[in-house]
Amino acid sequence: MQWQMICADRQWCDFVSFDPRMPDHLTLYVQRIERDPVMEVYLEAEVSQFLKEVEAQVNALNAISPSK
C-alpha cells in the first residue's frame, strides 16, 4: 500500500476487507494507512535496484540474441 500511495501521490490509503460470511459486526473492516516517509525512501531504493537488475538482464539477453 505504501508503494501505491507513492505512485498515486497520496498521503493515505484505506485498507478495506469485506466478507459477507463473517458475523454482521465483522463483515466490513476499514483501516486508514498513512504514508510512511521512511518506508518511501526504502522502497524507492529497492525499486531502483530492481530496475537496474532488470536492465542488466535485458542487456544480457540482447547480447545473446540481438534484435532484428
C-alpha positions, 0 to 999 in steps of 0.5 A: 500500500505504501508503494501505491500511495507513492505512485498515486501521490497520496498521503493515505490509503484505506485498507478495506476487507469485506466478507459477507460470511463473517458475523454482521459486526465483522463483515466490513473492516476499514483501516486508514494507512498513512504514508510512511516517509521512511518506508518511501525512501526504502522502497524507492531504493529497492525499486531502483535496484530492481530496475537496474537488475532488470536492465542488466538482464535485458542487456544480457539477453540482447547480447545473446540474441540481438534484435532484428 
